[in-house]
Amino acid sequence: MLRLDREGWRIGAFVAGFPVGVLAAKAWLVSQPSPSRILYCGAGVGIVWLLIVSAVDFIRERDPWRQHHLGVAASAGLVAVGPLIALLRGLGSESLLAAMALSVMAAAAIHAAFTKAMPGGAPRQLAAAGGHLVVGILLTCAIAHFAANQGKRPPEFDERRAALILDIDAKVATRATPQCRTQAQKGEILLERGARPRFSSSGDLLWFDAETADGTRQIHTIRLDSGEVTCWTCGEDGNNLRPVPGPLSVVFETDRYTTWSDPLNTDLHLLRTPSSGQRDGASKRLTHLPGPDSHAVIGPEADRIVWSRLESGRYAVVSARLSQSHGGLSLGRNTVLEAGGTLWMAPVAWSPDARTLAVATGNPYSPLSVHGVDFATGETVDLGDDVAGAGSVTFNGDGAVVVTAVASGAGNAPGSWIPDTGSFALGGFAAHSERNGPLLHSEGAILRVAERGEAGTQIPLGEAGDWGAFTGVSALPDLSAVVIGQHRTSGDGAERMLWIDLDCRS
């Protein structure tokens, strides 16, 4: 019986030490270690931990109860399971998480070597193993929250950027402020599939993503004059969604580069869309770092891309210019415009006059808070705390009026119970689950048309709005009409895009 117990905790020590080695490989070797390196590191730390615990057993072999204490200590490596999961999701400080796991293991070994308390039997050892697992998860949550909170950064004022934005603003023709009635015209089904619609800059095309015959989501357009639908990314790998059109290109996000060690990775791609309307080759990859890069917005300058990025355990709105290099397009140096700390954060729209970058924060499974940042003055305006998802903000032609889809009577969705201060941990999961349907299971739909920072006009959509949850909204420059994407969250899970005429007069 003594031999069996000793062999049992030795095997347990090696198994428990393996995740610590994987954690060390992710934290201190490279951001994307090869599978073989991870295997060697996991096995190496498992062996070292086995030798340490065995050395304690050898030194204190005269104590007949020592092996039971060592059985408890051997399971301390399970404390690394929580940090390992966090690192695979891009959360927390890698060095702090690895140091925490090693510290707990060292403390367990010292306790096992010197404690004189009655050890208890197998139930106590099993309880200790479960306790190490739970403690590791709780400490991981605390460290990840602490690391994210340290990186919070408000929008920064930059004189050079302000001068550039004022120059763009001066070139945009000012429109008369439209006055919208509180009753929308009857909606017309534009297409019985599709999500996240966005009008092209010319206004003759509507971009959207839709599921194809192979089960993946791909980028499409529909011509508003003829109803002709074209798939632009069919034949390319992965799910490609959330198109953002510019004058001669469209940027979208893709999950084609996910790996077992980076399961929530998304990257931005750019597709040339010349005026001929024909596809100009395959799309080009813009982002290359591990972790989520998503929710791209093309700025009023066609070569400026803004998007949401998870880095060092926190979400931030980053910006970069497109440049020509080595025969292809690439993004220049990333600039952090605003960091959310413990909040999930993503840009959702940029006004044509460049004076308002709309940024959404909060739990992506709940109504979002949206604020507008004016980088010409450094001022921030509130655009609502009841916005129905990241695709639910759009501007009119001069950027003075913002249209938002309001979440009315939001229903319960997985993850909606998590407070906003923990939403930094949800962004990657939200991007993954959004491929299968809207994150917010809203009941009823309302449009709000308002000047920046004003209360505005609420426009209920009636029965048309009750059909399904919002997936996005896009408005024509003169606000004569909007297109909303909807997804039925119960029953058949159908999608559609609805054209709604607005009674907005200048």
C-alpha positions in Angstrom: 0.0 0.0 0.0 2.9 2.3 0.8 4.5 1.7 -2.5 1.3 2.3 -4.4 0.7 5.6 -2.6 4.3 6.8 -3.4 4.0 5.9 -7.1 0.6 7.6 -7.2 1.8 11.0 -6.0 4.9 10.7 -8.2 2.7 10.3 -11.2 0.5 13.1 -10.0 3.5 15.4 -9.5 4.5 14.9 -13.1 1.0 15.4 -14.5 0.4 18.5 -12.3 3.8 20.0 -13.3 3.0 19.7 -17.0 0.6 22.7 -17.2 3.2 24.8 -15.4 5.7 24.0 -18.1 3.2 24.9 -20.8 2.5 28.2 -18.9 6.2 28.9 -18.7 6.6 28.3 -22.5 3.8 30.7 -23.3 5.0 33.3 -20.8 8.8 33.4 -21.2 9.8 31.7 -24.5 7.9 33.2 -27.4 4.3 34.3 -28.0 3.6 31.5 -30.4 5.9 28.5 -29.3 5.8 25.5 -31.5 3.9 22.4 -30.3 7.2 20.5 -29.9 8.7 23.2 -27.7 5.5 23.3 -25.6 5.7 19.5 -25.2 9.3 19.6 -24.2 8.8 22.5 -21.7 5.7 20.8 -20.1 7.5 17.5 -19.8 10.7 19.2 -18.5 8.9 21.1 -15.7 6.9 18.0 -14.9 10.1 16.1 -14.4 11.7 18.9 -12.3 8.7 19.1 -10.1 8.7 15.3 -9.7 12.4 15.4 -8.7 11.8 18.2 -6.2 8.9 16.4 -4.5 10.9 13.1 -4.5 13.9 14.9 -2.9 11.6 16.0 -0.1 10.4 12.4 0.3 14.1 11.2 0.4 15.2 13.8 3.0 12.2 13.2 5.3 11.8 9.4 4.6 11.7 8.5 8.3 8.4 10.3 8.7 5.7 7.7 7.9 3.1 10.3 7.1 5.3 12.4 4.8 4.1 10.8 1.6 0.5 11.9 2.3 1.6 15.5 2.7 3.6 15.1 -0.5 0.5 13.9 -2.3 -1.1 17.2 -1.4 1.9 19.2 -2.5 2.2 17.2 -5.8 -1.2 18.5 -6.9 -0.1 22.2 -6.5 0.8 22.3 -10.2 -2.9 22.3 -11.0 -2.8 25.9 -9.9 -1.4 26.7 -13.4 -4.5 25.5 -15.2 -6.3 28.8 -14.7 -3.4 30.9 -15.8 -2.9 28.7 -18.8 -6.5 29.2 -20.0 -6.1 32.9 -19.4 -3.0 33.1 -21.6 -4.6 31.1 -24.4 -7.3 33.8 -24.3 -4.8 36.7 -24.3 -5.7 37.8 -20.7 -3.5 38.9 -17.8 0.2 39.5 -17.3 2.1 36.5 -18.5 5.0 37.0 -16.1 2.7 37.6 -13.1 0.6 34.5 -13.9 3.7 32.3 -14.3 5.3 33.7 -11.1 2.0 33.1 -9.2 1.9 29.4 -10.2 5.6 28.8 -9.3 5.1 30.6 -5.9 2.2 28.4 -5.0 4.1 25.3 -5.9 7.1 26.4 -3.9 5.0 27.1 -0.9 3.3 23.7 -1.2 6.7 21.9 -1.3 7.9 23.8 1.8 4.7 23.0 3.7 4.9 19.3 2.7 8.5 19.2 4.0 8.0 20.7 7.4 4.3 20.3 8.5 3.7 18.0 11.4 -0.1 18.0 11.2 -2.1 14.8 10.7 -2.3 14.4 6.9 -5.7 12.8 6.5 -6.4 10.2 3.7 -7.3 10.1 0.1 -10.4 12.4 0.4 -8.1 15.2 1.7 -5.7 14.8 -1.1 -8.5 15.0 -3.7 -9.9 18.0 -1.9 -6.5 19.6 -2.0 -6.2 19.0 -5.7 -9.6 20.6 -6.3 -8.6 23.5 -4.0 -5.4 24.2 -6.0 -7.4 24.3 -9.2 -10.0 26.7 -7.7 -7.3 28.9 -6.1 -5.5 29.1 -9.4 -8.6 30.2 -11.2 -9.5 32.9 -8.5 -5.9 34.3 -8.5 -5.9 34.3 -12.3 -9.1 36.4 -12.4 -7.6 38.8 -9.8 -4.3 39.2 -11.7 -6.0 39.6 -15.1 -8.3 42.2 -13.7 -5.4 44.0 -12.0 -3.2 43.9 -15.2 -6.1 45.2 -17.4 -6.9 48.0 -15.1 -3.3 49.3 -15.1 -3.5 49.9 -18.8 -6.5 52.1 -19.0 -5.8 55.2 -21.1 -8.3 58.0 -22.0 -8.2 59.6 -25.4 -5.2 61.8 -25.9 -5.1 65.2 -27.5 -2.5 65.7 -30.2 -2.0 69.0 -32.0 -0.9 67.4 -35.3 -3.9 65.1 -35.3 -6.2 68.0 -34.4 -5.0 70.1 -37.3 -5.5 67.2 -39.8 -9.0 66.6 -38.5 -10.0 70.2 -38.8 -8.6 70.2 -42.4 -10.9 67.2 -43.2 -13.9 68.9 -41.5 -13.4 72.0 -43.6 -13.7 70.0 -46.8 -17.1 68.3 -45.9 -20.2 70.2 -47.1 -22.5 71.0 -44.2 -26.0 69.8 -44.6 -29.2 71.2 -43.1 -30.1 69.4 -40.0 -32.9 66.9 -40.8 -36.1 66.8 -38.7 -37.4 63.3 -38.4 -40.9 62.3 -37.5 -41.5 59.6 -34.9 -43.1 57.2 -37.4 -41.1 55.2 -39.9 -42.6 54.1 -43.2 -43.4 50.4 -43.7 -40.3 48.3 -44.1 -39.4 46.4 -47.3 -37.4 43.2 -47.2 -34.2 43.9 -49.2 -32.8 40.4 -48.9 -33.9 37.3 -46.8 -30.3 36.7 -45.5 -27.3 38.7 -44.5 -26.1 40.7 -41.4 -24.1 43.8 -40.5 -25.0 45.9 -43.6 -23.0 48.9 -44.6 -23.6 51.3 -47.6 -20.7 51.9 -49.9 -19.2 55.4 -50.1 -21.0 55.9 -53.5 -24.3 54.6 -52.1 -25.1 52.2 -54.9 -23.9 49.1 -53.1 -24.8 47.5 -49.8 -22.1 45.4 -48.2 -22.9 42.6 -45.8 -21.8 39.2 -44.6 -24.0 36.1 -45.0 -23.7 32.3 -44.6 -22.9 30.3 -47.7 -23.5 26.7 -48.7 -20.4 25.4 -47.0 -21.5 26.9 -43.6 -19.0 29.7 -43.5 -19.8 33.4 -43.5 -18.6 35.4 -46.5 -18.5 39.0 -47.7 -21.3 40.0 -50.2 -22.7 43.0 -51.9 -26.2 43.7 -53.3 -26.6 46.4 -56.1 -29.5 48.6 -55.0 -30.5 49.4 -58.6 -30.7 45.8 -59.9 -30.7 43.6 -56.8 -27.7 41.6 -58.1 -25.9 39.8 -55.3 -22.1 39.2 -55.5 -19.9 37.1 -53.2 -16.5 38.7 -52.8 -14.7 36.2 -50.6 -16.3 32.8 -51.6 -13.4 30.4 -52.0 -11.3 32.0 -49.3 -10.7 30.3 -46.0 -12.5 30.8 -42.7 -15.4 33.0 -41.7 -15.1 36.5 -43.2 -17.5 39.1 -41.8 -18.1 42.7 -40.7 -17.2 44.4 -44.0 -16.3 48.1 -43.9 -16.2 49.7 -47.3 -14.0 52.5 -48.4 -13.7 54.3 -51.8 -11.8 51.5 -53.5 -11.4 48.8 -50.9 -13.2 47.0 -48.1 -11.8 45.8 -44.8 -13.2 42.8 -43.0 -12.2 40.5 -40.2 -11.5 36.8 -40.5 -10.9 33.8 -38.3 -8.8 31.8 -40.8 -5.6 32.0 -38.7 -6.9 30.5 -35.5 -4.7 27.8 -34.0 -5.0 25.5 -31.0 -2.8 27.8 -29.0 -4.7 31.0 -30.2 -8.3 29.8 -30.6 -9.8 33.3 -30.5 -7.5 34.9 -33.0 -9.1 37.2 -35.6 -7.3 39.4 -38.2 -8.1 42.1 -40.6 -8.0 41.6 -44.4 -8.3 44.2 -47.2 -10.0 43.5 -50.5 -9.5 45.8 -53.5 -12.9 46.9 -55.0 -12.1 48.9 -58.2 -14.8 51.0 -59.8 -15.4 48.3 -62.4 -17.0 46.2 -59.7 -14.8 43.2 -60.4 -12.7 41.5 -57.8 -9.1 42.5 -57.9 -7.3 39.3 -56.7 -7.5 37.7 -53.3 -7.8 39.7 -50.1 -4.6 40.8 -48.3 -3.8 40.2 -44.7 -3.3 43.5 -42.7 -2.7 42.3 -39.1 -0.3 39.6 -38.0 -0.1 39.6 -34.2 -1.8 36.9 -32.1 -5.1 37.6 -30.4 -8.3 39.4 -31.6 -8.1 42.2 -34.1 -11.6 43.2 -35.0 -14.3 45.8 -35.6 -12.4 47.8 -38.2 -13.5 51.3 -39.2 -12.1 53.1 -42.2 -11.6 56.8 -41.4 -12.5 59.8 -43.4 -9.0 59.5 -44.8 -9.2 56.4 -46.9 -5.7 55.2 -45.8 -6.5 55.3 -42.1 -7.8 52.1 -40.4 -9.0 52.1 -36.8 -9.9 48.8 -35.0 -10.2 47.0 -31.7 -7.2 45.0 -30.4 -6.6 42.8 -27.4 -3.0 43.3 -26.2 -1.4 42.7 -22.8 -4.8 41.6 -21.4 -6.8 44.7 -22.3 -8.8 46.0 -25.2 -7.8 49.2 -27.0 -8.8 51.3 -30.0 -5.7 51.4 -32.2 -5.0 53.3 -35.5 -2.6 52.8 -38.4 -2.1 54.0 -41.9 -2.1 51.8 -45.0 1.1 52.0 -47.0 2.6 50.4 -50.0 5.6 48.3 -49.3 7.3 45.3 -51.0 4.8 45.3 -53.7 1.7 45.1 -51.4 -0.3 47.0 -48.9 0.6 46.9 -45.2 -0.3 48.7 -42.0 2.2 51.1 -40.5 3.0 51.7 -36.8 0.0 51.2 -34.5 -1.1 54.1 -32.4 -3.3 53.5 -29.3 -6.1 56.1 -29.4 -7.9 54.9 -26.2 -7.5 51.9 -23.9 -10.5 50.4 -22.0 -8.7 48.9 -19.0 -11.2 46.3 -17.6 -13.8 47.3 -20.2 -14.2 45.7 -23.6 -13.9 48.4 -26.2 -14.3 48.7 -30.0 -14.7 51.5 -32.5 -18.1 51.4 -34.3 -18.3 54.3 -36.7 -16.4 57.5 -37.7 -18.3 60.5 -38.9 -17.5 61.8 -42.5 -16.3 65.1 -41.0 -13.8 63.2 -38.8 -15.1 65.0 -35.7 -16.6 62.0 -34.0 -15.1 58.6 -33.6 -17.9 56.5 -32.0 -16.4 54.0 -29.5 -18.5 51.3 -27.8 -17.6 49.9 -24.3 -19.1 47.4 -21.9 -20.3 43.8 -21.9 -20.8 42.8 -25.6 -23.7 40.5 -24.6 -25.6 43.5 -23.1 -26.6 46.9 -24.4 -23.4 48.9 -25.0 -22.4 52.4 -23.9 -21.2 54.5 -26.8 -19.2 57.8 -26.6 -17.9 60.0 -29.4 -14.4 61.3 -29.3 -13.5 64.6 -31.1 -9.8 64.4 -31.6 -9.8 68.0 -32.8 -10.7 69.3 -29.4 -10.2 66.3 -27.1 -13.8 66.5 -26.0 -16.0 63.4 -25.5 -19.8 63.2 -25.9 -22.3 60.6 -24.7 -24.0 58.8 -27.6 -26.2 56.5 -25.5 -25.8 53.6 -23.0 -28.5 51.4 -24.6 -27.0 50.6 -28.1 -28.0 47.3 -29.5 -24.5 46.0 -30.5 -21.4 47.2 -32.2 -22.9 47.4 -35.7 -25.8 49.7 -34.5 -24.2 53.2 -35.1 -24.1 55.2 -38.3 -23.8 58.8 -39.4 -25.5 61.0 -42.0 -23.5 62.6 -44.8 -21.8 65.4 -42.9 -21.5 63.6 -39.6 -23.7 66.0 -37.6 -26.4 63.5 -37.0 -26.0 60.0 -35.6 -28.4 57.1 -36.0 -28.3 54.4 -33.4 -30.3 51.2 -33.0 -31.6 51.1 -29.4 -32.0 47.9 -27.4 -35.5 47.9 -26.2 -36.4 45.2 -23.6 -33.1 43.3 -24.0 -33.5 39.6 -23.2 -31.0 37.4 -21.4 -28.0 36.2 -23.3 -25.1 34.0 -22.2 -22.6 36.2 -20.4 -25.0 39.1 -20.0 -24.8 38.7 -16.2 -21.1 39.6 -16.1 -20.6 43.2 -15.0 -19.0 45.7 -17.4 -15.8 45.8 -15.3 -15.2 42.1 -16.3 -16.1 42.6 -20.0 -12.4 42.6 -21.1 -12.5 38.8 -20.6 -15.5 38.4 -23.0 -14.4 40.1 -26.2 -12.8 37.1 -27.9 -15.7 34.8 -27.0 -18.2 37.4 -28.2 -16.4 37.7 -31.6 -16.5 33.9 -31.9 -20.2 33.5 -31.0 -21.3 36.4 -33.1 -20.7 34.3 -36.2 -23.7 32.2 -35.2 -26.1 35.1 -34.3 -26.5 38.4 -32.5 -25.0 38.7 -29.0 -27.9 40.7 -27.7 -31.3 39.0 -27.7 -33.4 42.1 -27.8 -37.2 42.3 -27.9 -38.5 45.1 -30.0 -36.4 47.6 -32.0 -36.2 51.4 -32.0 -34.1 53.8 -34.0 -32.8 57.0 -32.5 -31.9 59.9 -34.7 -30.0 62.7 -32.9 -27.5 65.4 -33.3 -24.3 64.6 -31.4 -24.8 64.7 -27.7 -28.6 65.4 -28.0 -31.6 63.3 -26.9 -32.9 63.1 -30.5 -36.0 61.4 -31.9 -37.1 57.9 -31.1 -38.6 56.0 -34.1 -40.3 52.7 -33.1 -40.2 50.1 -35.9 -43.4 48.3 -34.8 -44.0 44.8 -36.0 -41.0 45.0 -38.3 -38.8 45.6 -35.4 -40.2 42.7 -33.4 -39.2 40.2 -36.1 -35.6 39.7 -34.7 -32.6 41.2 -33.0 -30.4 43.9 -34.6 -27.2 42.8 -36.4 -26.5 46.3 -37.7 -27.8 49.5 -39.2 -26.6 51.7 -42.1 -28.1 55.0 -43.3 -28.1 56.9 -46.6 -26.2 60.2 -46.4 -29.5 62.2 -46.6 -31.2 60.0 -44.0 -34.0 59.3 -46.4 -33.7 55.6 -45.6 -31.8 53.0 -43.4 -31.1 49.4 -43.8 -31.2 47.2 -40.7 -30.0 43.7 -40.4 -32.1 41.3 -38.2 -31.6 37.8 -36.9 -34.4 35.7 -35.4 -33.0 34.5 -32.0 -35.6 31.8 -31.6 -37.1 29.2 -34.0 -35.3 28.9 -37.3 -32.6 31.5 -36.7 -33.4 33.2 -40.0 -31.7 36.5 -41.1 -32.9 39.3 -43.2 -32.1 42.9 -44.2 -34.9 45.4 -44.1 -35.1 48.7 -46.1 -37.0 51.4 -44.1 -37.9 54.8 -45.4 -37.6 57.6 -42.9 -39.6 60.8 -42.9 -36.7 63.1 -42.3 -36.9 66.6 -43.9 -34.2 69.2 -44.0 
